[in-house]
Amino acid sequence: MTRGKLRVTESRRMADLYGYCDPATGKIVLRAGMSQFDRLGTLVHEGMHCALPTTTEEEVDRISRILTALLWQQGYRRRTKKS
């Protein structure tokens, strides 16, 4: 990952995936149109892949589910931009 900076974008062309990351560039792409909970979970999951690229998928999945539930329970939600 490049100096801890992550860039998050959305794509409507992701029928098979919720998201993906490129650890070399810190780029995360999320499927557009997900629920807030799914978006948060996918963002945490892909962020972990960028931050810890050698971690197994099973560990990333396990830890991201715990962190997502905690963040959701604490009221973390995406703020949308006002028009």
N, C-alpha and C positions, 0 to 999 in steps of 0.2 A: 504494500500500500504506500502511496506517495505522501509522506509527511503527515499522516493522520487525517488528510482531507478526503472526505467522501462526497461524491456528487450523486444525487438521486434524481432520476427522471422516470417518466411513465410512458408506457407504450400500449396501444390498443391491438398490437399484432402478436400478442402472446397467449394464444389459446391453450397451449400445453403447460405453461409454467406460471407460477405466481410471481416469480422474479428470478433474477440472476445477478451475479456480481463479477467484476473483473478485479481481482486483488492487486494486479500490477498497476492499474490506474486509479483504483478507488471508486470506480463507476458502478452504481447500483441501478438496475432497471426494474421497475415494478409494473405489474399488469394494471392498466387503468381500469377504474370502475369497481374495485373491490370494496367490501365493507370496511369500515374504520378498523374493526378488530383484525380482520385478515390482513389489511395493509400494515398495521402495527406489527403483527407477528412476522410478516414477510420481511419488513424492514429490519427488525431485530435479527432475524435469521440470516439475511444476506449481509448485514453489517458484521455479524460474527464471522462469516466466511472471509470478508475482506480483512478483518482485524487478525484473524487466526487461521490463515489459509491451510495450515497442515492438520487442523483438527478434523476428525472424522465426521461424516455426515450424521451419524447417529448421535454423537456428542453435541454437535451444533443444534440438531433438532431438539434434543432433550433440554439443553440449557435455554434455547430460545423460547421454548414453550413456558418454562418457569418464569423467565424475565418478562415475557409478554403478559402472562397472567398477573404478575406483580404490578407492572406498569398500568395495565387496564384497571385493576382494582384500585390503584391510587389516583385514577381519574385522568390519566394521560390520553389525550385525543389530538387529532390533527386539527390545527386551526386553518380554516380556509380563508383565502384572500377575499376581501370585500370588493365588489365591483365598483 
